[in-house]
Amino acid sequence: MAADETKEFDLKSRSEGLNKKSAVRRHSSRDPDYNLWGLLSRTRDVIFKARANDLVPIGLTPRQASALLVIAAIGDKATPAEISRRLFREPHSVSGLLKRMERDGLVRQTDDLERKNLIRVTLTEKGQQVLALSKRNESLHRIFSSLSEEQRQQLELILEILLIAAVEEFDGSGHRELTIFLARLLNKSVQEVELKRTPP
C-alpha cells in the first residue's frame, strides 16, 4: 500500500472510530436512567478503592470488612445463607469468603446444636478486634465531608429508595417477607420500609 493510501486509510479508520464513539455517547445520553446508573457505578468503584486502601494496614479487604459487619449485626443467628442474602452475593462465593476468613482466624463456623444441617457463623476475638479497627474510615470521612448535612440526609433517603426498588426487582420473596428483610437490612422499622416501598 502506498504512503498516501496508508495515510488516507488511517484517517478514515480514525474518523470511523470517532463516529462510533460519538454514536455511543449520543445513544447513552438519550437514556437518563442508564447515565445515572453509570455515574452511581463509577462513584461506587472509586469509593470502594479508597475504602480498600484504608483497610490495607490491618490486612482486610472491603468484602471481608462487610462480612464482619453483617455477622456482627445478625448476632448468634448468623448463617452462610443469611450472610449471602444481606451481602447480595451468591452462596458459593460467600462460602469461599467465609472459609478464607476462618482460615485467617476471623470467624468460626460450627454446626447448630439443634439443627445439624445448619451452620452458624460467629466472630472470633480476633474478628471482633479487626472489625473495630475497620471502622476507622478516614477516606470515607473525607469523601462524605464534601456533603452538607442536608445533602447527606437527601442522599441517604434516595439510596434507601433505590436499594428497596433494586431488591424488589430480583428478590422472589413474598411481600411481607421482603419487607421484613429490608427492615433488617436498613435498620428501619417495618412501617418505615412500607412507606418507601412501591405497591406490590
TORTOR-46550 format. One record per residue: residue in one letter; x, y, z negated of N, C-alpha, C in turn. Coordinates in Angstrom, 2 decimals, decimal comma, always signed. Layout:
  pake       nX       nY       nZ      caX      caY      caZ       cX       cY       cZ
     A        X        Y        Z        X        Y        Z        X        Y        Z
...
END
This chain:
  pake       nX       nY       nZ      caX      caY      caZ       cX       cY       cZ
     M    +0,86    -1,19    +0,00    +0,00    +0,00    +0,00    +0,89    +1,24    +0,00
     A    +0,61    +2,22    +0,88    +1,41    +3,44    +0,98    +1,24    +4,27    -0,27
     A    +2,22    +5,18    -0,48    +2,21    +6,00    -1,69    +0,96    +6,85    -1,77
     D    +0,57    +7,48    -0,62    -0,62    +8,34    -0,62    -1,88    +7,53    -0,93
     E    -1,92    +6,26    -0,35    -3,08    +5,41    -0,59    -3,15    +4,98    -2,05
     T    -1,97    +4,70    -2,63    -1,91    +4,31    -4,04    -2,39    +5,44    -4,93
     K    -1,95    +6,65    -4,64    -2,36    +7,81    -5,42    -3,86    +8,02    -5,32
     E    -4,38    +7,84    -4,07    -5,82    +8,03    -3,87    -6,61    +6,97    -4,63
     F    -6,08    +5,72    -4,63    -6,74    +4,62    -5,33    -6,77    +4,87    -6,84
     D    -5,62    +5,37    -7,39    -5,54    +5,65    -8,82    -6,52    +6,73    -9,22
     L    -6,60    +7,77    -8,39    -7,52    +8,88    -8,69    -8,97    +8,41    -8,64
     K    -9,25    +7,54    -7,67   -10,60    +7,03    -7,53   -10,97    +6,16    -8,73
     S   -10,04    +5,27    -9,16   -10,29    +4,40   -10,30   -10,49    +5,21   -11,57
     R    -9,64    +6,25   -11,74    -9,76    +7,09   -12,93   -11,09    +7,82   -12,94
     S   -11,48    +8,30   -11,75   -12,75    +9,03   -11,64   -13,93    +8,12   -11,97
     E   -13,86    +6,85   -11,47   -14,94    +5,90   -11,76   -15,00    +5,59   -13,24
     G   -13,81    +5,48   -13,88   -13,77    +5,21   -15,32   -14,39    +6,34   -16,12
     L   -14,06    +7,58   -15,73   -14,64    +8,74   -16,42   -16,14    +8,80   -16,24
     N   -16,59    +8,46   -15,02   -18,03    +8,47   -14,76   -18,76    +7,45   -15,61
     K   -18,12    +6,26   -15,79   -18,73    +5,23   -16,62   -18,82    +5,68   -18,07
     K   -17,72    +6,31   -18,57   -17,73    +6,80   -19,95   -18,79    +7,87   -20,13
     S   -18,91    +8,75   -19,13   -19,92    +9,82   -19,22   -21,32    +9,22   -19,25
     A   -21,49    +8,14   -18,45   -22,80    +7,50   -18,39   -23,14    +6,87   -19,73
     V   -22,14    +6,27   -20,39   -22,36    +5,67   -21,70   -22,74    +6,73   -22,72
     R   -22,01    +7,88   -22,67   -22,32    +8,96   -23,61   -23,72    +9,49   -23,38
     R   -24,08    +9,65   -22,08   -25,42   +10,16   -21,78   -26,49    +9,19   -22,24
     H   -26,20    +7,89   -22,04   -27,17    +6,87   -22,43   -27,36    +6,85   -23,95
     S   -26,23    +6,90   -24,69   -26,33    +6,82   -26,15   -26,99    +8,05   -26,73
     S   -26,75    +9,21   -26,11   -27,31   +10,45   -26,66   -28,82   +10,49   -26,52
     R   -29,37    +9,62   -25,64   -30,82    +9,59   -25,47   -31,51    +8,79   -26,56
     D   -30,73    +8,07   -27,35   -31,30    +7,25   -28,42   -30,79    +7,77   -29,76
     P   -31,53    +8,66   -30,40   -31,07    +9,24   -31,67   -30,90    +8,21   -32,77
     D   -31,70    +7,13   -32,74   -31,56    +6,09   -33,76   -30,22    +5,39   -33,63
     Y   -29,82    +5,10   -32,39   -28,53    +4,44   -32,15   -27,38    +5,35   -32,57
     N   -27,50    +6,63   -32,23   -26,45    +7,59   -32,62   -26,33    +7,69   -34,13
     L   -27,47    +7,70   -34,81   -27,46    +7,80   -36,27   -26,84    +6,54   -36,88
     W   -27,19    +5,39   -36,31   -26,59    +4,13   -36,78   -25,07    +4,16   -36,59
     G   -24,62    +4,67   -35,43   -23,19    +4,75   -35,17   -22,48    +5,63   -36,19
     L   -23,08    +6,76   -36,50   -22,50    +7,67   -37,49   -22,44    +7,02   -38,86
     L   -23,52    +6,34   -39,24   -23,58    +5,66   -40,53   -22,55    +4,54   -40,61
     S   -22,41    +3,80   -39,51   -21,47    +2,69   -39,47   -20,02    +3,18   -39,56
     R   -19,69    +4,22   -38,84   -18,32    +4,75   -38,88   -18,00    +5,33   -40,25
     T   -18,97    +6,01   -40,85   -18,77    +6,57   -42,19   -18,51    +5,46   -43,20
     R   -19,31    +4,41   -43,11   -19,14    +3,26   -44,00   -17,75    +2,64   -43,82
     D   -17,30    +2,48   -42,58   -16,00    +1,85   -42,32   -14,85    +2,65   -42,94
     V   -14,91    +3,97   -42,80   -13,83    +4,82   -43,31   -13,82    +4,81   -44,85
     I   -15,01    +4,91   -45,45   -15,10    +4,88   -46,91   -14,65    +3,52   -47,43
     F   -14,98    +2,45   -46,70   -14,57    +1,10   -47,07   -13,04    +1,02   -47,13
     K   -12,36    +1,62   -46,15   -10,90    +1,59   -46,13   -10,32    +2,41   -47,29
     A   -10,94    +3,53   -47,59   -10,49    +4,34   -48,72   -10,65    +3,56   -50,02
     R   -11,77    +2,86   -50,13   -12,03    +2,04   -51,32   -11,00    +0,91   -51,42
     A   -10,66    +0,31   -50,29    -9,67    -0,78   -50,26    -8,32    -0,29   -50,77
     N    -7,94    +0,93   -50,40    -6,68    +1,50   -50,86    -6,67    +1,69   -52,38
     D    -7,81    +2,06   -52,93    -7,93    +2,23   -54,38    -7,69    +0,91   -55,12
     L    -8,10    -0,19   -54,49    -8,05    -1,50   -55,16    -6,73    -2,23   -54,99
     V    -5,88    -1,75   -54,10    -4,60    -2,42   -53,84    -3,77    -2,61   -55,12
     P    -3,64    -1,59   -55,98    -2,80    -1,75   -57,18    -3,23    -2,87   -58,12
     I    -4,53    -3,23   -58,11    -4,99    -4,29   -59,01    -5,19    -5,61   -58,25
     G    -4,78    -5,65   -57,00    -4,83    -6,88   -56,22    -6,22    -7,37   -55,90
     L    -7,14    -6,44   -55,66    -8,52    -6,80   -55,41    -8,95    -6,25   -54,05
     T    -9,88    -6,94   -53,39   -10,46    -6,44   -52,15   -11,83    -5,83   -52,45
     P   -12,34    -4,99   -51,58   -13,68    -4,42   -51,80   -14,76    -5,49   -51,95
     R   -14,66    -6,57   -51,18   -15,67    -7,63   -51,28   -15,59    -8,34   -52,63
     Q   -14,37    -8,54   -53,12   -14,21    -9,16   -54,44   -14,76    -8,24   -55,52
     A   -14,50    -6,95   -55,38   -14,99    -5,97   -56,36   -16,52    -5,95   -56,36
     S   -17,11    -6,02   -55,17   -18,58    -6,04   -55,07   -19,15    -7,29   -55,71
     A   -18,47    -8,43   -55,49   -18,93    -9,69   -56,08   -18,87    -9,64   -57,60
     L   -17,78    -9,10   -58,14   -17,66    -8,97   -59,60   -18,78    -8,11   -60,16
     L   -19,08    -7,02   -59,47   -20,13    -6,10   -59,91   -21,49    -6,79   -59,90
     V   -21,77    -7,54   -58,84   -23,05    -8,25   -58,72   -23,18    -9,32   -59,79
     I   -22,12   -10,09   -60,02   -22,15   -11,15   -61,04   -22,40   -10,56   -62,42
     A   -21,74    -9,44   -62,71   -21,94    -8,78   -64,00   -23,37    -8,27   -64,13
     A   -23,93    -7,77   -63,03   -25,30    -7,23   -63,06   -26,33    -8,34   -63,27
     I   -26,11    -9,50   -62,65   -27,05   -10,61   -62,79   -26,96   -11,23   -64,18
     G   -25,75   -11,32   -64,69   -25,55   -11,92   -66,01   -25,40   -13,43   -65,95
     D   -25,85   -14,12   -66,99   -25,63   -15,57   -67,07   -26,52   -16,37   -66,13
     K   -27,36   -15,71   -65,35   -28,21   -16,39   -64,38   -27,63   -16,37   -62,97
     A   -26,41   -15,87   -62,84   -25,81   -15,73   -61,51   -25,55   -17,09   -60,86
     T   -25,97   -17,24   -59,63   -25,72   -18,43   -58,83   -25,14   -17,99   -57,49
     P   -24,45   -18,88   -56,78   -23,93   -18,51   -55,45   -25,02   -18,01   -54,51
     A   -26,21   -18,62   -54,59   -27,30   -18,23   -53,71   -27,76   -16,80   -53,99
     E   -27,92   -16,46   -55,28   -28,37   -15,11   -55,65   -27,30   -14,08   -55,32
     I   -26,04   -14,43   -55,54   -24,93   -13,52   -55,21   -24,91   -13,28   -53,71
     S   -25,10   -14,33   -52,94   -25,14   -14,22   -51,48   -26,25   -13,29   -51,03
     R   -27,40   -13,43   -51,66   -28,54   -12,60   -51,27   -28,31   -11,12   -51,59
     R   -27,72   -10,86   -52,73   -27,51    -9,46   -53,12   -26,38    -8,81   -52,36
     L   -25,44    -9,61   -51,88   -24,33    -9,07   -51,09   -24,67    -9,03   -49,60
     F   -25,82    -9,63   -49,23   -26,22    -9,71   -47,82   -25,16   -10,41   -46,98
     R   -24,67   -11,52   -47,50   -23,67   -12,32   -46,80   -24,13   -13,77   -46,74
     E   -23,63   -14,49   -45,74   -24,01   -15,88   -45,56   -23,53   -16,72   -46,75
     P   -24,31   -17,74   -47,16   -23,92   -18,57   -48,31   -22,54   -19,19   -48,18
     H   -22,19   -19,69   -46,98   -20,88   -20,33   -46,82   -19,75   -19,32   -47,00
     S   -20,00   -18,06   -46,60   -19,00   -17,02   -46,76   -18,79   -16,69   -48,24
     V   -19,89   -16,59   -48,98   -19,81   -16,32   -50,42   -19,19   -17,49   -51,16
     S   -19,50   -18,69   -50,71   -18,91   -19,89   -51,33   -17,39   -19,84   -51,24
     G   -16,88   -19,49   -50,07   -15,43   -19,37   -49,89   -14,84   -18,26   -50,73
     L   -15,58   -17,14   -50,81   -15,13   -16,00   -51,61   -15,03   -16,38   -53,09
     L   -16,05   -17,08   -53,59   -16,06   -17,48   -55,00   -14,96   -18,49   -55,32
     K   -14,68   -19,37   -54,38   -13,60   -20,34   -54,59   -12,25   -19,64   -54,72
     R   -12,04   -18,62   -53,87   -10,78   -17,86   -53,95   -10,71   -17,07   -55,25
     M   -11,83   -16,51   -55,66   -11,86   -15,74   -56,90   -11,67   -16,64   -58,11
     E   -12,20   -17,87   -58,03   -12,00   -18,82   -59,12   -10,53   -19,24   -59,19
     R    -9,93   -19,43   -58,04    -8,51   -19,78   -57,99    -7,65   -18,66   -58,58
     D    -8,10   -17,42   -58,40    -7,36   -16,27   -58,94    -7,68   -16,00   -60,40
     G    -8,58   -16,80   -60,98    -8,91   -16,65   -62,39    -9,89   -15,55   -62,70
     L   -10,66   -15,11   -61,69   -11,60   -14,01   -61,89   -13,00   -14,48   -62,29
     V   -13,39   -15,65   -61,81   -14,71   -16,19   -62,12   -14,59   -17,66   -62,49
     R   -15,69   -18,16   -63,07   -15,76   -19,58   -63,42   -17,07   -20,13   -62,88
     Q   -17,00   -21,26   -62,19   -18,20   -21,92   -61,67   -18,42   -23,22   -62,44
     T   -19,60   -23,34   -63,03   -19,91   -24,52   -63,84   -21,29   -25,06   -63,48
     D   -21,49   -26,34   -63,72   -22,80   -26,96   -63,49   -23,79   -26,47   -64,54
     D   -24,99   -26,17   -64,09   -26,05   -25,78   -65,02   -26,39   -26,96   -65,93
     L   -26,52   -26,71   -67,21   -26,78   -27,78   -68,17   -28,14   -28,43   -67,97
     E   -29,12   -27,64   -67,50   -30,47   -28,18   -67,33   -30,72   -28,67   -65,91
     R   -30,14   -27,98   -64,94   -30,31   -28,38   -63,54   -28,95   -28,70   -62,95
     K   -28,64   -29,95   -62,87   -27,30   -30,40   -62,49   -26,92   -30,02   -61,06
     N   -27,93   -29,79   -60,21   -27,64   -29,43   -58,83   -27,43   -27,92   -58,64
     L   -27,43   -27,19   -59,76   -27,29   -25,74   -59,72   -25,95   -25,32   -60,30
     I   -25,30   -24,38   -59,63   -24,00   -23,86   -60,08   -24,20   -22,47   -60,68
     R   -23,65   -22,26   -61,86   -23,67   -20,94   -62,48   -22,30   -20,30   -62,32
     V   -22,32   -19,00   -62,09   -21,07   -18,26   -61,91   -20,96   -17,20   -63,00
     T   -19,85   -17,19   -63,69   -19,63   -16,19   -64,75   -18,26   -15,56   -64,59
     L   -18,11   -14,38   -65,15   -16,82   -13,71   -65,12   -15,91   -14,26   -66,22
     T   -14,66   -14,43   -65,90   -13,69   -14,79   -66,93   -13,25   -13,50   -67,64
     E   -12,46   -13,65   -68,66   -11,95   -12,45   -69,35   -11,12   -11,60   -68,38
     K   -10,35   -12,26   -67,55    -9,56   -11,54   -66,55   -10,49   -10,82   -65,57
     G   -11,57   -11,50   -65,17   -12,52   -10,90   -64,25   -13,16    -9,65   -64,84
     Q   -13,49    -9,68   -66,11   -14,08    -8,53   -66,78   -13,09    -7,37   -66,84
     Q   -11,83    -7,68   -67,10   -10,80    -6,64   -67,17   -10,58    -6,00   -65,80
     V   -10,52    -6,84   -64,77   -10,31    -6,34   -63,41   -11,52    -5,53   -62,95
     L   -12,72    -5,97   -63,33   -13,93    -5,22   -62,98   -13,87    -3,82   -63,58
     A   -13,45    -3,71   -64,84   -13,34    -2,40   -65,49   -12,33    -1,51   -64,75
     L   -11,21    -2,10   -64,34   -10,20    -1,34   -63,61   -10,71    -0,92   -62,23
     S   -11,54    -1,77   -61,62   -12,02    -1,48   -60,26   -13,00    -0,31   -60,22
     K   -13,50    +0,10   -61,40   -14,46    +1,20   -61,44   -13,80    +2,57   -61,44
     R   -12,47    +2,57   -61,40   -11,74    +3,83   -61,28   -11,67    +4,21   -59,80
     N   -12,68    +4,91   -59,36   -12,86    +5,18   -57,92   -12,39    +6,58   -57,52
     E   -11,09    +6,80   -57,55   -10,57    +8,13   -57,27   -10,96    +8,62   -55,87
     S   -10,77    +7,76   -54,86   -11,06    +8,19   -53,49   -12,55    +8,44   -53,30
     L   -13,39    +7,59   -53,90   -14,83    +7,79   -53,78   -15,26    +9,10   -54,43
     H   -14,66    +9,42   -55,58   -14,99   +10,68   -56,26   -14,62   +11,87   -55,38
     R   -13,46   +11,78   -54,75   -13,02   +12,88   -53,88   -13,94   +13,02   -52,67
     I   -14,33   +11,90   -52,09   -15,19   +11,94   -50,90   -16,56   +12,51   -51,24
     F   -17,18   +11,98   -52,30   -18,54   +12,40   -52,63   -18,59   +13,77   -53,32
     S   -17,44   +14,26   -53,76   -17,42   +15,60   -54,34   -17,67   +16,67   -53,27
     S   -17,62   +16,26   -52,00   -17,90   +17,21   -50,91   -19,40   +17,52   -50,82
     L   -20,21   +16,77   -51,56   -21,66   +16,98   -51,57   -22,07   +17,75   -52,81
     S   -23,07   +18,60   -52,64   -23,66   +19,27   -53,79   -24,56   +18,28   -54,51
     E   -24,99   +18,60   -55,71   -25,87   +17,70   -56,46   -27,16   +17,45   -55,70
     E   -27,69   +18,50   -55,08   -28,93   +18,35   -54,32   -28,71   +17,42   -53,12
     Q   -27,58   +17,58   -52,44   -27,27   +16,73   -51,29   -27,08   +15,28   -51,71
     R   -26,47   +15,06   -52,86   -26,28   +13,69   -53,36   -27,63   +13,03   -53,63
     Q   -28,55   +13,76   -54,24   -29,86   +13,21   -54,53   -30,63   +12,90   -53,24
     Q   -30,50   +13,80   -52,26   -31,16   +13,58   -50,97   -30,58   +12,36   -50,27
     L   -29,25   +12,23   -50,30   -28,59   +11,10   -49,65   -29,00    +9,79   -50,31
     E   -29,04    +9,78   -51,63   -29,43    +8,57   -52,36   -30,84    +8,14   -52,00
     L   -31,75    +9,10   -51,93   -33,13    +8,80   -51,58   -33,23    +8,26   -50,16
     I   -32,53    +8,89   -49,23   -32,56    +8,46   -47,83   -31,98    +7,06   -47,67
     L   -30,85    +6,81   -48,34   -30,22    +5,49   -48,22   -31,08    +4,39   -48,84
     E   -31,77    +4,71   -49,93   -32,67    +3,74   -50,54   -33,80    +3,38   -49,58
     I   -34,36    +4,38   -48,92   -35,45    +4,15   -47,96   -34,94    +3,29   -46,79
     L   -33,74    +3,62   -46,28   -33,17    +2,86   -45,18   -32,85    +1,43   -45,59
     L   -32,33    +1,25   -46,79   -31,99    -0,09   -47,28   -33,25    -0,94   -47,39
     I   -34,30    -0,37   -47,94   -35,56    -1,10   -48,07   -36,09    -1,51   -46,70
     A   -36,06    -0,57   -45,76   -36,55    -0,87   -44,40   -35,70    -1,93   -43,73
     A   -34,38    -1,87   -43,95   -33,48    -2,84   -43,33   -33,68    -4,23   -43,90
     V   -33,86    -4,32   -45,23   -34,09    -5,62   -45,86   -35,40    -6,21   -45,38
     E   -36,41    -5,37   -45,26   -37,72    -5,84   -44,77   -37,62    -6,38   -43,35
     E   -36,66    -5,84   -42,59   -36,52    -6,20   -41,18   -36,12    -7,67   -40,99
     F   -35,28    -8,19   -41,89   -34,80    -9,55   -41,68   -35,12   -10,52   -42,80
     D   -35,56   -10,05   -43,95   -35,84   -10,95   -45,07   -37,23   -11,56   -44,91
     G   -37,29   -12,89   -45,04   -38,56   -13,58   -44,81   -39,39   -13,80   -46,07
     S   -38,99   -13,19   -47,19   -39,74   -13,39   -48,43   -41,13   -12,77   -48,34
     G   -41,99   -13,23   -49,22   -43,32   -12,63   -49,31   -43,21   -11,21   -49,84
     H   -44,28   -10,47   -49,71   -44,27    -9,05   -50,08   -43,87    -8,85   -51,54
     R   -44,49    -9,61   -52,43   -44,23    -9,45   -53,86   -42,80    -9,86   -54,21
     E   -42,36   -11,00   -53,67   -41,01   -11,49   -53,96   -39,95   -10,50   -53,47
     L   -40,19    -9,93   -52,28   -39,23    -8,99   -51,72   -39,19    -7,70   -52,53
     T   -40,34    -7,26   -53,01   -40,40    -6,05   -53,84   -39,60    -6,24   -55,13
     I   -39,75    -7,40   -55,75   -39,02    -7,69   -56,98   -37,51    -7,72   -56,71
     F   -37,14    -8,35   -55,60   -35,72    -8,42   -55,23   -35,15    -7,02   -55,02
     L   -35,87    -6,17   -54,31   -35,41    -4,81   -54,05   -35,30    -4,00   -55,34
     A   -36,25    -4,22   -56,25   -36,21    -3,51   -57,53   -34,94    -3,88   -58,30
     R   -34,60    -5,15   -58,30   -33,37    -5,59   -58,97   -32,14    -5,02   -58,28
     L   -32,17    -5,05   -56,95   -31,04    -4,58   -56,17   -30,77    -3,10   -56,39
     L   -31,83    -2,31   -56,44   -31,70    -0,85   -56,57   -31,75    -0,38   -58,02
     N   -31,94    -1,33   -58,93   -32,07    -0,98   -60,35   -33,23    +0,00   -60,56
     K   -34,34    -0,31   -59,90   -35,54    +0,52   -59,99   -36,70    -0,34   -60,51
     S   -37,78    +0,32   -60,89   -38,97    -0,42   -61,28   -39,68    -0,89   -60,01
     V   -40,52    -1,92   -60,17   -41,29    -2,43   -59,03   -42,17    -1,32   -58,47
     Q   -42,72    -0,49   -59,35   -43,60    +0,59   -58,91   -42,84    +1,61   -58,06
     E   -41,61    +1,92   -58,45   -40,80    +2,87   -57,68   -40,50    +2,34   -56,28
     V   -40,21    +1,04   -56,21   -39,91    +0,43   -54,92   -41,16    +0,41   -54,04
     E   -42,30    +0,09   -54,63   -43,55    +0,05   -53,88   -43,84    +1,40   -53,21
     L   -43,52    +2,48   -53,89   -43,77    +3,81   -53,35   -42,92    +4,10   -52,12
     K   -41,73    +3,46   -52,05   -40,81    +3,70   -50,94   -41,01    +2,72   -49,79
     R   -41,71    +1,62   -50,07   -41,88    +0,60   -49,05   -42,94    +0,99   -48,03
     T   -42,69    +0,54   -46,80   -43,70    +0,75   -45,77   -44,79    -0,29   -45,97
     P   -46,01    -0,04   -45,45   -47,10    -1,01   -45,61   -46,71    -2,35   -45,02
     P   -47,06    -3,49   -45,65   -46,70    -4,80   -45,15   -47,42    -5,12   -43,84
END
